[in-house]
Amino acid sequence: MTNTSDNSNFMKACRLEPVDQTPVWFMRQAGRYMPEYRKLREKYSLLEMVAQPEIAAEVTLQPIKAFGMDAAILFADILLPLQPMGVNFEFVPGKGPIIENPVRTAADVAALKPVEVEASLGHVMEAIRILRGELIDVPLIGFCGAPFTVASYMIEGGPSKDYRMAKSMMYNTPEVWHAFMEKLTAVLIDYLTAQIAAGAQVVQLFDSWVGALNPQDYEIFAMPYSKKILDAAHATGVPVIHFGVGATTLLPLMKKAGGDVLGLDWRIPLDKGWDIIGHDRGVQGNLDPVTLFSTPELLEKRVKEILAQATGRPGHIFNVGHGILQHTPNENVKAVVEMVHEFSKK
């Protein structure tokens, strides 16, 4: 069977080539809003699912089979490289990931272990290999968290509203922060390039918490490290998507950091965001995920608005402006995929 995914609309859009209809996928499309996923979760914890390549592959494929998205994103988590570094965590219902031994001092940073990716995270690569055998005309996206976002989890000990501890390390002990970021970035580069070697056709760098930074701090404390990862991924020849949440003021710097495609959240109109990024890059976005809880009429209106803002220019990938939320009505997800295809057909 010939694999046609390299010439799919999604891959063409990543390369700024013309498409016959706008490709669409959703961040967090594999997961808890789907009944098929919840059924599996009754038997396994999230970390158990990710550790078993066949199950991770099955979850990755669930939304493709149910809704017909134009790209699959590997079912994994941005915190997976932490455990081999010696930082333990668990997912606590209603709270998210909780880090058992946060990284807060120079001694904590010094204690972080280098990671042999294939030995420690080989199950992730195996899931990718399985998926490349299963996905014939749909490309596979690999991903990792950006250094600022991953470091913030490790320092704060879990989700945070103000990033007080992470920013305090940046401001008060910058030498500790930079040493930490160097170590973490090296691990993330190895992890992401290993995913590409295993068969991921596109990779995305998720900077979910970067909106906590002002441009000045982003440029000093975060951008150099994101750039290293984006450069390393880009050097392999695969398209790279760079995405940040609440990052409207950072877009010019994020463009500088790198990425063939930049993701936009819903806080800026797609055309305005694309003007800032420049039309020599692709753009991904940017439906507010909460819109998926609304009426078919509003969904249609919003989908048409976003497509109109893209003006049919090559390089637009339709997506939500952050991950799909729990309890999202499945019929609305399917409806949006169909609307995007129908309204953008050339």
Residue, then its C-alpha position, 0 to 999 in steps of 0.5 A: m500500500t502506498n503511503t500518500s500522507d506526505n502529499s496530503n493537504f496538511m503537509k502541503a499547507c505546512r510547506l505553503e503549497p496550494v491545497d484543494q481544501t483547508p486541512v483541519w486538526f485539533m490540539r488535544q483531539a485524542g483524549r478525554y472528550m471522546p467516549e472511546y477514550r474514556k472507556l480505555r481510561e476506566k482500565y488504565s491511568l494516563l501514564e499507563m496508556v502512554a507507556q503501552p505503544e499499542i494503546a497510545a497508537e489506538v488513542t491517537l487513531q480514535p479521532i481520525k476514525a471518528f471525525g476525519m481530521d487531516a492530521a493525527i497527533l501522537f497521544a503523549d504528554i509534554l511531561l514524559p521526559l521528566q521521569p528519566m531526568g529524575v523528576n517524578f510526577e502523577f496526574v491527580p484528577g481535578k488538579g492535573p500533573i503534580i510534581e513530587n520533587p520540584v526543581r528549585t535550587a542550583a542543587d536540584v538542577a545539578a541533580l537532573k540526569p541526562v536522558e538516553v531517549e531510546a532507552s527511557l522513552g522508547h515506548v513513545m518511538e514505538a507508538i510512532r512506528i506503529l502509527r506510521g504503519e496504520l496511517i496511510d493518507v493521514p500525516l502524523i505530528g510529534f511534539c514536545g513542550a517548549p522549555f519555558t512551559v516544561a521548566s515552569y511545571m518542574i519549578e512550580g510543582g504543577p499548574s500555576k496562576d502567576y508562575r511566581m516561583a519560575k519567575s523568581m528563579m529567572y529574576n533572582t538566580p538567573e545563572v540557575w535558570h540558564a543552567f536549568m534551561e540548557k540541561l532541559t533543552a538538550v533533553l527536549i532536542d533529543y526527544l523531539t529529533a528521536q520522534i522525527a527519526a521514528g517517523a513523525q512527519v511534522v513536529q509541534l513545539f507547545d509553549s502553553w504557558v509562555g503568555a505569562l511572559n512579557p516580550q523582554d523576559y521572553e527574549i532573554f529567558a525563553m526564546p534562545y532555548s525554544k530557538k535551539i529546539l526549533d532549529a534542531a527540528h528544522a535541520t531534519g527537514v520536517p515542517v515545524i509548528h511553533f505554538g504559544v497560548g496568550a502570546t499575541t505580544l510575543l508573535p514577532l519574537m516567536k517568529k524570530a525563534g522559528g517555525d514554518v507554521l506559527g499557531l495563533d490562539w483565539r485572542i487575535p483575528l487570524d488575518k491580523g496575526w498572520d500579518i504580524i508573523g508575515h506571509d512567508r510562514g504558515v499559520q494555524g488556528n484559531l477557533d476558540p475551543v469553547t465555541l465547540f459548545s455553541t449552536p451549529e449556526l454560531l459554529e458555521k459563522r465562526v468557521k466562515e469568518i476564520l476561513a475568510q480571514a485566511t483568504g484562501r492563501p496557501g499555508h492555513i491549517f484550521n485548528v482550535g486556539h488551544g486544546i479541545l476541552q473535556h465534555t466538548p460535544n462530539e457531534n460539534v467536532k465532527a460538524v466543524v471538520e466537515m464545515v472547514h472542508e466544505f466551505s474551503k473546497k476549491 
